[in-house]
Amino acid sequence: MNSRSQRISRRTVLRGASAAVALPFLDIMESPVTAKNKNRKTAKNNNRIAYLYFPNGVAKGSWEPEIIEKDGSIKKLNRWMQPLEKVKEHLIVTSNLWTPRGNGHGAGTATWLTDGGYDGRKIEVNGMSVDQIVAKRVGDQTLLPSLELSIKGEGYFTGNLPRNSISWLNRRTPLSRETEPRSVFDRMFRTSDGIGVDQSIVDMVIENAKSLQRVGSRADRRKIDEYLQSIRSIEKRLAFADKRVNQALRRGELTDTLTRPEPGIPTKHFEYVRLMIDMMVLAFWADATRVCTFMMDHGQSNRYFDFIPECKGTWHALSHYRDISGRTEDDDGKISWDTMESKRNMYNRVTQWHHEHFAYLISRLNDLHEPSGETLLENTTLCYGSSLSDGHAHGERDLPLIIAGGGGGAFRGGQYLKCRRPTSMSELHLTLLETMGIELDEFGGEETPLQLG
């Protein structure tokens, strides 16, 4: 029986001993029913949404494009945004957005997706965060209602609750975060705790995959091969991470400035962040979930970025770039800086380093295709930014925010959106909810969605 006469459910999985692997969209699958209306900014039922948060803000002036056309299109990004230059046609860079009732390292993190006030004494926010509003509406269509990812914190405030959660189930319940890549992988693919970490998921389901390939189209066979190769690649990287951690422990390479990683967390920060992003891509590709948040660090990160050339000091210390003595706030008392300009440039390099990973995510989603021919990026909305504007001033207004992806046809990229007045981020949330087919009367006290073009 061939793919023309046999159809399978969109929720079909590859099964093996103690494993179940969700599949990407295939030709052989039942065509997804769409709710897309070209006259309205609503969503197809397979749209995805992700929120990527980074702490400590950015240096004033480092977020605006260098050259903007009269119609608002971006001609050239600035030097610190250079990693995003190759994907700028997919970006909407915003200006003059803020969260008026919650700002700073603690309250800002807790209210970034809840957009109300934060009571630190009661550990209480405005209500359910926008990602969980989406998960409540579409989460029953996928294996996982939502996926909450985070980099394991370093330095002070690693155990501080408001600095460690952007996703809230309700006003008093922050959601736990997955910080270990292996745990994320197992949640998506493993159905039993009784299997060894050295057992390949691909090997477990390969016979089921071969039988499906026999009835699928040529494109389906290629897509299944590509997909399983991607899973196997991640398995190898997880195994390598375990090996490197054990080697580092034996050799004493983990210094007292680092939190000792749990098994499966790469010792190199670049590899760690990249692996977590690949987990997000895999989750969207497999349709394991359509809602994801990723905290690229906790809300007042003191991580050292001395692996970046000409960069010294912790992220939070660098964010206070006007203080160069090394004796203020939570400086380590060992590092000082020659000039304010050199320290600000180091701070900008840390921001630039995170742009590299966001650009990678955009490119990966743009390389993968739906059966309709559209890319995953076209059917995904990404919101990337921080709960602080200027890091030194603990700035509240003009938060650094970028929207990327197509939102299922809801908007186009390559634009610089400067709001005429300080505008609540709640208006943006209402717009992004619409890309997932969710229309609310109000959110965070706002009733009018932000027009993204």
Backbone hydrogen bonds in HBPLUS format (Angstrom, degrees):
<---DONOR---> <-ACCEPTOR-->    atom                        ^
c    i                          cat <-CA-CA->   ^        H-A-AA   ^      H-
h    n   atom  resd res      DA  || num        DHA   H-A  angle D-A-AA Bond
n    s   type  num  typ     dist DA aas  dist angle  dist       angle   num
A0005-SER N   A0002-ASN O   3.16 MM   3  5.72 136.3  2.36 110.1 119.9     1
A0006-GLN N   A0002-ASN O   3.04 MM   4  6.14 134.9  2.25 148.4 161.9     2
A0008-ILE N   A0028-ILE O   3.13 MM  20  6.25 152.1  2.21 135.6 141.9     3
A0030-GLU N   A0008-ILE O   3.00 MM  22  6.15 139.9  2.16 168.1 169.7     4
A0012-THR N   A0009-SER O   3.10 MM   3  5.37 161.5  2.14 115.3 115.5     5
A0014-LEU N   A0021-VAL O   2.81 MM   7  4.91 166.1  1.83 142.6 142.2     6
A0021-VAL N   A0014-LEU O   2.75 MM   7  4.91 162.6  1.78 146.9 152.0     7
A0016-GLY N   A0019-ALA O   3.07 MM   3  5.15 156.7  2.12 146.6 142.3     8
A0019-ALA N   A0016-GLY O   3.28 MM   3  5.15 169.9  2.29 117.4 114.4     9
A0191-THR N   A0018-SER O   2.99 MM 173  4.97 164.7  2.01 115.7 119.8    10
A0020-ALA N   A0189-PHE O   2.83 MM 169  5.22 166.4  1.85 153.6 158.1    11
A0029-MET N   A0026-LEU O   3.18 MM   3  5.46 156.1  2.24 106.3 113.4    12
A0040-ARG N   A0037-ASN O   2.85 MM   3  5.42 167.7  1.87 124.3 128.6    13
A0047-ASN N   A0044-LYS O   3.20 MM   3  5.66 158.7  2.25 123.4 121.1    14
A0048-ARG N   A0379-ASN O   2.93 MM 331  6.42 152.2  2.01 150.4 159.4    15
A0381-THR N   A0048-ARG O   2.99 MM 333  6.33 145.8  2.11 133.7 143.3    16
A0049-ILE N   A0290-ARG O   2.91 MM 241  6.22 149.5  2.00 145.6 154.3    17
A0292-CYS N   A0049-ILE O   3.08 MM 243  6.54 150.3  2.17 151.0 158.5    18
A0050-ALA N   A0381-THR O   2.91 MM 331  6.37 153.9  1.98 162.6 169.8    19
A0383-CYS N   A0050-ALA O   2.90 MM 333  6.32 154.8  1.96 155.3 163.6    20
A0051-TYR N   A0292-CYS O   2.97 MM 241  6.50 148.5  2.07 146.8 156.1    21
A0294-PHE N   A0051-TYR O   2.84 MM 243  6.28 151.7  1.92 163.1 165.9    22
A0052-LEU N   A0383-CYS O   2.72 MM 331  6.09 164.2  1.75 158.7 164.3    23
A0385-GLY N   A0052-LEU O   3.00 MM 333  6.53 155.2  2.06 163.9 171.9    24
A0053-TYR N   A0294-PHE O   2.92 MM 241  6.24 157.7  1.97 149.1 156.4    25
A0296-MET N   A0053-TYR O   2.76 MM 243  5.88 167.7  1.77 169.5 171.9    26
A0054-PHE N   A0385-GLY O   2.98 MM 331  6.08 150.0  2.07 142.9 148.6    27
A0058-VAL N   A0389-SER O   2.82 MM 331  5.93 163.8  1.84 160.2 165.6    28
A0391-GLY N   A0058-VAL O   3.15 MM 333  5.45 145.3  2.28 122.4 131.4    29
A0062-SER N   A0059-ALA O   3.04 MM   3  5.68 156.9  2.10 148.2 147.2    30
A0066-GLU N   A0076-LYS O   2.87 MM  10  5.56 122.7  2.20 127.1 143.6    31
A0067-ILE N   A0076-LYS O   2.98 MM   9  4.96 169.6  1.99 141.1 142.0    32
A0075-LYS N   A0067-ILE O   2.95 MM   8  5.34 154.9  2.02 144.1 148.9    33
A0076-LYS N   A0067-ILE O   3.22 MM   9  4.96 160.4  2.26 136.0 134.2    34
A0069-GLU N   A0073-SER O   2.84 MM   4  5.28 163.8  1.87 164.9 165.2    35
A0072-GLY N   A0069-GLU O   2.94 MM   3  5.29 160.0  1.98 116.3 119.8    36
A0416-TYR N   A0072-GLY O   2.76 MM 344  5.33 151.3  1.84 154.4 164.3    37
A0074-ILE N   A0414-GLY O   2.88 MM 340  5.48 158.6  1.92 132.0 137.0    38
A0081-MET N   A0078-ASN O   3.01 MM   3  5.37 143.1  2.15 109.2 120.2    39
A0082-GLN N   A0079-ARG O   3.33 MM   3  5.11 160.8  2.37 100.9 103.7    40
A0084-LEU N   A0081-MET O   2.84 MM   3  5.67 155.1  1.90 131.0 138.2    41
A0085-GLU N   A0082-GLN O   2.97 MM   3  5.13 163.0  2.00 112.9 118.6    42
A0087-VAL N   A0084-LEU O   3.04 MM   3  5.41 151.3  2.12 109.6 118.5    43
A0088-LYS N   A0085-GLU O   3.34 MM   3  5.10 171.4  2.34 105.7 106.2    44
A0090-HIS N   A0087-VAL O   2.91 MM   3  5.71 164.9  1.93 125.5 130.6    45
A0091-LEU N   A0088-LYS O   3.11 MM   3  5.11 167.7  2.12 108.4 112.0    46
A0405-GLY N   A0090-HIS O   3.32 MM 315  5.70 140.3  2.49 140.2 151.3    47
A0414-GLY N   A0091-LEU O   2.58 MM 323  5.10 121.6  1.91 125.8 142.9    48
A0415-GLN N   A0091-LEU O   3.05 MM 324  6.50 149.2  2.15 154.3 159.1    49
A0092-ILE N   A0403-ILE O   2.69 MM 311  5.01 140.3  1.84 155.2 163.5    50
A0403-ILE N   A0092-ILE O   2.92 MM 311  5.01 168.2  1.94 144.4 147.1    51
A0093-VAL N   A0415-GLN O   2.96 MM 322  6.42 149.1  2.05 163.1 162.6    52
A0417-LEU N   A0093-VAL O   2.77 MM 324  6.03 159.7  1.81 155.4 162.5    53
A0094-THR N   A0401-LEU O   3.16 MM 307  5.73 174.4  2.17 157.5 158.1    54
A0095-SER N   A0417-LEU O   2.84 MM 322  6.17 119.8  2.20 164.7 162.7    55
A0419-CYS N   A0095-SER O   3.14 MM 324  6.11 168.3  2.15 144.7 142.6    56
A0423-THR N   A0096-ASN O   2.91 MM 327  6.20 166.6  1.92 159.0 163.5    57
A0399-LEU N   A0097-LEU O   2.79 MM 302  5.68 167.8  1.81 169.0 166.1    58
A0098-TRP N   A0423-THR O   2.95 MM 325  6.18 147.1  2.06 153.1 156.0    59
A0425-MET N   A0098-TRP O   2.71 MM 327  5.37 141.4  1.85 151.8 152.8    60
A0102-GLY N   A0099-THR O   3.30 MM   3  5.77 173.6  2.31 121.2 122.6    61
A0108-GLY N   A0104-GLY O   3.13 MM   4  4.65 122.8  2.47 101.4 116.4    62
A0110-ALA N   A0106-GLY O   3.09 MM   4  6.37 167.5  2.11 155.7 159.2    63
A0111-THR N   A0107-ALA O   2.94 MM   4  5.98 136.4  2.13 143.6 154.0    64
A0115-ASP N   A0111-THR O   2.65 MM   4  4.73 155.1  1.71 126.4 131.4    65
A0130-VAL N   A0113-LEU O   3.00 MM  17  5.67 153.7  2.07 143.2 147.3    66
A0119-ASP N   A0124-GLU O   2.88 MM   5  5.15 164.2  1.91 155.0 159.1    67
A0123-ILE N   A0119-ASP O   2.90 MM   4  5.74 118.0  2.29 142.2 159.7    68
A0124-GLU N   A0119-ASP O   3.13 MM   5  5.15 154.5  2.20 135.3 143.0    69
A0125-VAL N   A0171-ARG O   2.78 MM  46  4.74 161.1  1.81 140.1 145.1    70
A0129-SER N   A0168-TRP O   3.06 MM  39  5.17 165.3  2.08 139.8 142.4    71
A0132-GLN N   A0129-SER O   3.01 MM   3  5.45 125.9  2.31 107.9 121.3    72
A0133-ILE N   A0129-SER O   3.05 MM   4  6.43 140.7  2.21 146.9 158.8    73
A0134-VAL N   A0130-VAL O   3.09 MM   4  6.40 154.5  2.15 148.8 154.1    74
A0135-ALA N   A0131-ASP O   2.94 MM   4  6.21 157.9  1.99 140.3 147.1    75
A0136-LYS N   A0132-GLN O   2.89 MM   4  5.93 152.1  1.96 139.6 146.2    76
A0137-ARG N   A0134-VAL O   2.96 MM   3  5.16 127.6  2.24 100.9 115.1    77
A0138-VAL N   A0134-VAL O   2.87 MM   4  6.12 163.6  1.90 165.5 169.9    78
A0139-GLY N   A0135-ALA O   2.72 MM   4  4.49 139.5  1.88 128.1 134.7    79
A0141-GLN N   A0138-VAL O   3.07 MM   3  5.81 165.7  2.10 125.4 128.8    80
A0142-THR N   A0139-GLY O   3.42 MM   3  5.78 171.9  2.42 112.0 114.2    81
A0144-LEU N   A0288-ALA O   2.79 MM 144  5.83 170.1  1.80 175.6 174.2    82
A0147-LEU N   A0291-VAL O   2.97 MM 144  6.35 141.6  2.12 141.2 153.2    83
A0293-THR N   A0147-LEU O   2.95 MM 146  6.44 155.2  2.01 161.3 167.7    84
A0178-GLU N   A0148-GLU O   2.77 MM  30  6.07 171.9  1.78 156.0 158.2    85
A0149-LEU N   A0293-THR O   2.79 MM 144  5.91 172.9  1.79 155.0 154.7    86
A0295-MET N   A0149-LEU O   2.97 MM 146  6.31 160.1  2.01 138.0 138.8    87
A0150-SER N   A0178-GLU O   2.95 MM  28  5.93 141.4  2.11 153.8 145.7    88
A0151-ILE N   A0295-MET O   2.96 MM 144  6.33 148.9  2.06 168.0 176.3    89
A0302-ASN N   A0154-GLU O   3.43 MM 148  5.94 156.7  2.49 163.5 157.1    90
A0160-ASN N   A0157-PHE O   3.17 MM   3  4.90 165.6  2.19 100.9 105.1    91
A0164-ASN N   A0161-LEU O   2.94 MM   3  5.24 161.6  1.97 116.3 122.1    92
A0299-GLY N   A0163-ARG O   2.67 MM 136  4.34 172.8  1.67 137.3 140.0    93
A0175-LEU N   A0167-SER O   2.90 MM   8  5.67 170.6  1.91 148.5 148.7    94
A0169-LEU N   A0173-THR O   2.77 MM   4  5.45 148.1  1.87 177.3 171.7    95
A0173-THR N   A0170-ASN O   3.27 MM   3  5.30 161.3  2.31 107.9 113.3    96
A0183-SER N   A0180-GLU O   2.98 MM   3  5.46 125.9  2.29 113.3 126.4    97
A0184-VAL N   A0180-GLU O   3.30 MM   4  6.72 154.3  2.37 152.6 160.0    98
A0185-PHE N   A0181-PRO O   2.97 MM   4  6.26 165.3  2.00 156.5 160.1    99
A0186-ASP N   A0182-ARG O   2.90 MM   4  6.09 161.8  1.93 150.7 155.4   100
A0187-ARG N   A0183-SER O   3.00 MM   4  6.15 150.6  2.08 142.9 150.5   101
A0188-MET N   A0184-VAL O   3.23 MM   4  6.53 144.4  2.36 144.7 153.5   102
A0188-MET N   A0185-PHE O   3.14 MM   3  5.32 126.7  2.44  97.5 110.8   103
A0189-PHE N   A0185-PHE O   3.05 MM   4  6.25 145.9  2.17 148.5 158.3   104
A0190-ARG N   A0186-ASP O   2.92 MM   4  4.78 148.4  2.02 122.2 132.2   105
A0199-GLN N   A0196-GLY O   3.15 MM   3  5.49 165.5  2.17 112.9 115.3   106
A0204-MET N   A0200-SER O   3.22 MM   4  6.50 145.3  2.35 138.9 148.0   107
A0204-MET N   A0201-ILE O   3.04 MM   3  5.11 121.2  2.40  95.3 110.5   108
A0205-VAL N   A0201-ILE O   3.22 MM   4  6.56 140.8  2.39 148.1 157.7   109
A0205-VAL N   A0202-VAL O   3.21 MM   3  5.41 130.9  2.46  99.8 111.7   110
A0206-ILE N   A0202-VAL O   2.99 MM   4  5.73 114.2  2.44 147.5 162.7   111
A0209-ALA N   A0205-VAL O   2.95 MM   4  6.21 153.7  2.02 153.7 162.3   112
A0210-LYS N   A0206-ILE O   2.95 MM   4  6.22 153.1  2.02 149.2 155.4   113
A0211-SER N   A0207-GLU O   3.15 MM   4  6.44 155.8  2.21 147.4 153.1   114
A0212-LEU N   A0208-ASN O   3.15 MM   4  6.39 150.0  2.24 144.0 151.8   115
A0213-GLN N   A0209-ALA O   2.92 MM   4  6.18 153.0  1.99 148.9 156.8   116
A0214-ARG N   A0210-LYS O   3.15 MM   4  6.38 139.8  2.32 141.4 150.6   117
A0215-VAL N   A0212-LEU O   3.18 MM   3  5.59 143.5  2.32 106.7 115.8   118
A0216-GLY N   A0212-LEU O   3.12 MM   4  6.24 121.4  2.48 141.2 157.0   119
A0216-GLY N   A0213-GLN O   3.34 MM   3  4.97 144.3  2.47  90.6 100.6   120
A0221-ARG N   A0217-SER O   2.96 MM   4  6.31 156.7  2.01 152.0 157.6   121
A0222-ARG N   A0218-ARG O   3.07 MM   4  6.37 162.0  2.10 149.1 153.5   122
A0223-LYS N   A0219-ALA O   2.88 MM   4  6.08 156.9  1.94 146.5 153.5   123
A0224-ILE N   A0220-ASP O   2.84 MM   4  6.03 161.7  1.87 156.1 159.9   124
A0225-ASP N   A0221-ARG O   3.07 MM   4  6.24 163.4  2.10 147.0 151.6   125
A0226-GLU N   A0222-ARG O   2.96 MM   4  6.16 165.8  1.98 151.3 155.2   126
A0227-TYR N   A0223-LYS O   2.89 MM   4  5.99 156.8  1.94 146.1 152.9   127
A0228-LEU N   A0224-ILE O   2.92 MM   4  6.10 167.7  1.94 155.4 157.7   128
A0229-GLN N   A0225-ASP O   2.94 MM   4  6.11 153.1  2.01 148.7 156.6   129
A0230-SER N   A0226-GLU O   3.04 MM   4  6.28 146.7  2.16 140.6 149.2   130
A0231-ILE N   A0227-TYR O   3.09 MM   4  6.47 153.6  2.16 147.3 154.2   131
A0232-ARG N   A0228-LEU O   2.91 MM   4  6.15 163.1  1.93 149.7 154.3   132
A0233-SER N   A0229-GLN O   2.90 MM   4  6.07 151.0  1.98 143.4 151.5   133
A0234-ILE N   A0230-SER O   3.13 MM   4  6.42 153.4  2.21 145.1 151.1   134
A0235-GLU N   A0231-ILE O   2.96 MM   4  6.30 156.4  2.02 150.4 157.5   135
A0236-LYS N   A0232-ARG O   2.99 MM   4  6.28 156.5  2.04 150.2 155.5   136
A0237-ARG N   A0233-SER O   3.07 MM   4  6.37 151.1  2.16 142.9 150.8   137
A0238-LEU N   A0234-ILE O   2.89 MM   4  6.17 151.4  1.97 152.6 160.3   138
A0239-ALA N   A0235-GLU O   2.98 MM   4  6.25 158.7  2.03 149.7 155.3   139
A0240-PHE N   A0236-LYS O   2.91 MM   4  6.12 151.5  1.99 143.0 151.3   140
A0241-ALA N   A0237-ARG O   2.89 MM   4  6.08 149.2  1.98 140.6 149.0   141
A0242-ASP N   A0238-LEU O   3.06 MM   4  6.40 157.6  2.11 149.2 153.8   142
A0243-LYS N   A0239-ALA O   3.10 MM   4  6.39 159.7  2.14 145.4 150.7   143
A0244-ARG N   A0240-PHE O   2.87 MM   4  6.14 160.1  1.91 154.2 159.2   144
A0245-VAL N   A0241-ALA O   2.99 MM   4  6.18 159.1  2.03 152.7 157.8   145
A0246-ASN N   A0242-ASP O   3.14 MM   4  6.40 165.5  2.16 151.9 155.1   146
A0247-GLN N   A0243-LYS O   2.99 MM   4  6.23 154.8  2.05 147.4 154.9   147
A0248-ALA N   A0244-ARG O   2.85 MM   4  6.01 160.8  1.88 150.4 155.6   148
A0249-LEU N   A0245-VAL O   2.95 MM   4  6.18 154.3  2.02 150.3 157.0   149
A0250-ARG N   A0246-ASN O   3.07 MM   4  6.27 158.8  2.12 144.6 149.9   150
A0251-ARG N   A0247-GLN O   2.92 MM   4  6.13 153.7  1.99 150.4 157.8   151
A0252-GLY N   A0248-ALA O   2.97 MM   4  5.85 115.0  2.40 136.4 150.0   152
A0253-GLU N   A0248-ALA O   2.92 MM   5  4.89 152.1  2.00 144.0 147.6   153
A0252-GLY N   A0249-LEU O   3.41 MM   3  5.23 151.2  2.50  94.0 102.1   154
A0258-LEU N   A0255-THR O   3.13 MM   3  5.66 166.2  2.15 115.8 119.5   155
A0265-ILE N   A0262-GLU O   3.12 MM   3  5.87 159.6  2.16 149.9 148.9   156
A0272-TYR N   A0268-LYS O   3.06 MM   4  6.34 154.2  2.13 150.9 159.0   157
A0273-VAL N   A0269-HIS O   3.00 MM   4  6.22 171.8  2.00 160.2 159.4   158
A0274-ARG N   A0270-PHE O   2.98 MM   4  6.08 166.5  2.00 151.7 156.2   159
A0275-LEU N   A0271-GLU O   2.91 MM   4  5.93 154.3  1.98 143.1 150.0   160
A0276-MET N   A0272-TYR O   3.10 MM   4  6.37 155.1  2.16 148.5 154.8   161
A0277-ILE N   A0273-VAL O   3.02 MM   4  6.31 153.9  2.09 149.7 157.0   162
A0278-ASP N   A0274-ARG O   2.94 MM   4  6.22 154.0  2.00 146.3 153.7   163
A0279-MET N   A0275-LEU O   2.99 MM   4  6.28 141.7  2.14 140.3 150.7   164
A0280-MET N   A0276-MET O   3.12 MM   4  6.47 147.3  2.23 141.2 149.2   165
A0280-MET N   A0277-ILE O   3.05 MM   3  5.02 117.0  2.47  93.9 109.1   166
A0281-VAL N   A0277-ILE O   2.95 MM   4  6.34 159.2  2.00 153.2 158.4   167
A0282-LEU N   A0278-ASP O   2.89 MM   4  6.05 163.8  1.92 147.7 152.3   168
A0283-ALA N   A0279-MET O   2.90 MM   4  6.07 153.2  1.97 144.1 151.5   169
A0284-PHE N   A0280-MET O   3.05 MM   4  6.35 155.8  2.12 149.9 155.4   170
A0285-TRP N   A0281-VAL O   2.80 MM   4  5.97 160.7  1.84 153.8 160.2   171
A0286-ALA N   A0282-LEU O   2.84 MM   4  5.88 160.5  1.88 149.3 153.9   172
A0288-ALA N   A0283-ALA O   2.84 MM   5  4.93 141.3  1.99 148.8 156.6   173
A0287-ASP N   A0284-PHE O   3.15 MM   3  4.86 145.6  2.28  92.8 103.1   174
A0316-HIS N   A0301-SER O   3.04 MM  15  5.85 124.8  2.36 147.1 162.8   175
A0315-TRP N   A0303-ARG O   2.86 MM  12  5.61 143.8  1.99 143.5 152.7   176
A0308-ILE N   A0305-PHE O   3.04 MM   3  5.80 166.7  2.06 119.8 123.7   177
A0318-LEU N   A0314-THR O   2.89 MM   4  6.13 160.3  1.93 154.3 159.8   178
A0319-SER N   A0315-TRP O   2.99 MM   4  6.25 140.2  2.15 143.5 154.6   179
A0319-SER N   A0316-HIS O   3.14 MM   3  5.04 123.7  2.47  91.3 105.8   180
A0320-HIS N   A0317-ALA O   3.17 MM   3  5.53 142.9  2.31 105.2 114.7   181
A0323-ASP N   A0320-HIS O   3.15 MM   3  5.89 165.0  2.18 120.7 125.4   182
A0337-TRP N   A0324-ILE O   2.96 MM  13  4.94 172.5  1.97 149.8 149.0   183
A0331-ASP N   A0328-THR O   2.95 MM   3  5.81 159.8  1.99 149.1 155.3   184
A0343-LYS N   A0339-THR O   3.19 MM   4  6.42 157.7  2.25 144.6 150.5   185
A0344-ARG N   A0340-MET O   2.89 MM   4  6.06 159.8  1.93 151.6 157.5   186
A0345-ASN N   A0341-GLU O   2.94 MM   4  6.17 152.6  2.02 146.4 153.8   187
A0346-MET N   A0342-SER O   3.11 MM   4  6.38 147.3  2.22 139.4 147.6   188
A0347-TYR N   A0343-LYS O   2.99 MM   4  6.32 158.2  2.04 150.0 155.9   189
A0348-ASN N   A0344-ARG O   2.87 MM   4  6.17 153.8  1.94 147.9 155.3   190
A0349-ARG N   A0345-ASN O   2.89 MM   4  6.15 140.8  2.05 140.4 151.1   191
A0349-ARG N   A0346-MET O   3.10 MM   3  5.01 121.0  2.47  91.1 106.2   192
A0350-VAL N   A0346-MET O   3.15 MM   4  6.54 144.3  2.29 145.9 154.4   193
A0351-THR N   A0347-TYR O   3.24 MM   4  6.64 156.7  2.30 145.8 151.6   194
A0352-GLN N   A0348-ASN O   2.84 MM   4  6.08 159.1  1.89 148.0 154.3   195
A0353-TRP N   A0349-ARG O   2.87 MM   4  6.03 146.6  1.98 140.1 148.7   196
A0354-HIS N   A0350-VAL O   3.22 MM   4  6.57 150.1  2.31 144.9 151.2   197
A0354-HIS N   A0351-THR O   3.13 MM   3  5.31 121.6  2.49  98.7 112.3   198
A0355-HIS N   A0351-THR O   3.03 MM   4  6.40 144.6  2.16 144.5 155.3   199
A0356-GLU N   A0352-GLN O   3.15 MM   4  6.54 142.1  2.30 144.6 153.5   200
A0357-HIS N   A0354-HIS O   3.15 MM   3  5.32 123.2  2.49  99.0 111.9   201
A0358-PHE N   A0354-HIS O   3.13 MM   4  6.50 154.1  2.20 148.3 155.8   202
A0359-ALA N   A0355-HIS O   2.85 MM   4  6.05 161.1  1.88 155.8 160.6   203
A0360-TYR N   A0356-GLU O   3.02 MM   4  6.22 147.5  2.13 137.6 146.6   204
A0361-LEU N   A0357-HIS O   3.01 MM   4  6.29 157.2  2.07 146.1 151.0   205
A0362-ILE N   A0358-PHE O   3.07 MM   4  6.36 162.9  2.10 150.7 154.6   206
A0363-SER N   A0359-ALA O   2.98 MM   4  6.20 162.1  2.01 149.4 154.2   207
A0364-ARG N   A0360-TYR O   2.89 MM   4  6.12 160.5  1.93 154.9 160.0   208
A0365-LEU N   A0361-LEU O   3.07 MM   4  6.28 169.0  2.08 155.3 157.5   209
A0366-ASN N   A0362-ILE O   2.98 MM   4  6.13 141.5  2.13 141.8 153.2   210
A0367-ASP N   A0363-SER O   3.02 MM   4  6.21 122.8  2.36 139.5 153.4   211
A0367-ASP N   A0364-ARG O   3.12 MM   3  5.17 143.0  2.26  98.7 109.4   212
A0377-LEU N   A0365-LEU O   3.11 MM  12  4.81 138.1  2.30 116.7 111.5   213
A0376-LEU N   A0368-LEU O   2.89 MM   8  5.75 147.7  1.99 141.6 144.5   214
A0370-GLU N   A0374-GLU O   2.63 MM   4  5.34 168.0  1.64 170.9 174.3   215
A0373-GLY N   A0370-GLU O   2.94 MM   3  5.34 161.3  1.98 113.6 119.7   216
A0378-GLU N   A0375-THR O   3.16 MM   3  5.27 124.7  2.48  96.8 109.6   217
A0379-ASN N   A0376-LEU O   3.06 MM   3  5.26 133.7  2.28 100.8 113.3   218
A0380-THR N   A0377-LEU O   3.11 MM   3  4.91 160.3  2.15 110.1 108.7   219
A0406-GLY N   A0377-LEU O   3.04 MM  29  6.31 160.7  2.07 142.1 140.1   220
A0408-GLY N   A0378-GLU O   2.82 MM  30  5.71 148.6  1.92 141.5 148.7   221
A0407-GLY N   A0380-THR O   3.22 MM  27  5.10 168.4  2.24 119.6 117.2   222
A0382-LEU N   A0404-ALA O   2.83 MM  22  4.97 162.8  1.86 152.8 152.1   223
A0404-ALA N   A0382-LEU O   2.90 MM  22  4.97 156.6  1.95 139.0 145.3   224
A0384-TYR N   A0402-ILE O   2.94 MM  18  5.24 167.7  1.95 157.1 161.2   225
A0402-ILE N   A0384-TYR O   2.85 MM  18  5.24 148.6  1.95 151.0 160.9   226
A0386-SER N   A0400-PRO O   3.20 MM  14  5.92 146.1  2.32 154.5 164.0   227
A0389-SER N   A0395-GLY O   3.04 MM   6  4.80 166.6  2.06 125.4 128.1   228
A0395-GLY N   A0390-ASP O   2.91 MM   5  4.86 163.3  1.94 149.3 149.6   229
A0394-HIS N   A0391-GLY O   3.26 MM   3  5.02 153.7  2.33  96.4 104.1   230
A0409-GLY N   A0406-GLY O   2.97 MM   3  5.29 135.3  2.17 106.8 119.1   231
A0410-ALA N   A0406-GLY O   3.05 MM   4  6.31 120.2  2.42 145.5 162.0   232
A0410-ALA N   A0407-GLY O   3.37 MM   3  5.09 147.4  2.48  91.2 100.3   233
A0427-GLU N   A0424-SER O   3.11 MM   3  5.92 151.8  2.20 119.9 124.3   234
A0428-LEU N   A0425-MET O   3.00 MM   3  5.13 120.0  2.37  98.9 113.7   235
A0429-HIS N   A0425-MET O   2.95 MM   4  6.36 156.1  2.01 150.6 157.9   236
A0430-LEU N   A0426-SER O   2.98 MM   4  6.27 155.5  2.04 148.8 154.1   237
A0431-THR N   A0427-GLU O   3.26 MM   4  6.53 152.5  2.34 139.9 146.6   238
A0450-LEU N   A0427-GLU O   2.99 MM  23  4.88 154.2  2.06 117.9 113.0   239
A0431-THR N   A0428-LEU O   3.06 MM   3  5.13 116.2  2.48  97.0 112.4   240
A0432-LEU N   A0428-LEU O   2.92 MM   4  6.27 162.4  1.95 159.1 163.7   241
A0433-LEU N   A0429-HIS O   2.88 MM   4  6.04 153.1  1.95 151.7 159.0   242
A0434-GLU N   A0430-LEU O   3.24 MM   4  6.46 143.9  2.38 136.6 145.1   243
A0434-GLU N   A0431-THR O   3.10 MM   3  5.20 123.7  2.43  95.8 109.8   244
A0435-THR N   A0432-LEU O   3.13 MM   3  5.26 131.3  2.38  96.8 109.2   245
A0436-MET N   A0433-LEU O   2.94 MM   3  5.30 146.9  2.05 106.8 117.2   246
A0438-ILE N   A0433-LEU O   3.04 MM   5  5.22 159.7  2.09 136.6 134.4   247
A0437-GLY N   A0434-GLU O   2.93 MM   3  4.88 160.0  1.97 109.6 110.9   248
A0443-PHE N   A0446-GLU O   2.88 MM   3  5.37 149.8  1.97 147.7 157.2   249
A0446-GLU N   A0443-PHE O   2.97 MM   3  5.37 167.8  1.98 119.0 122.0   250
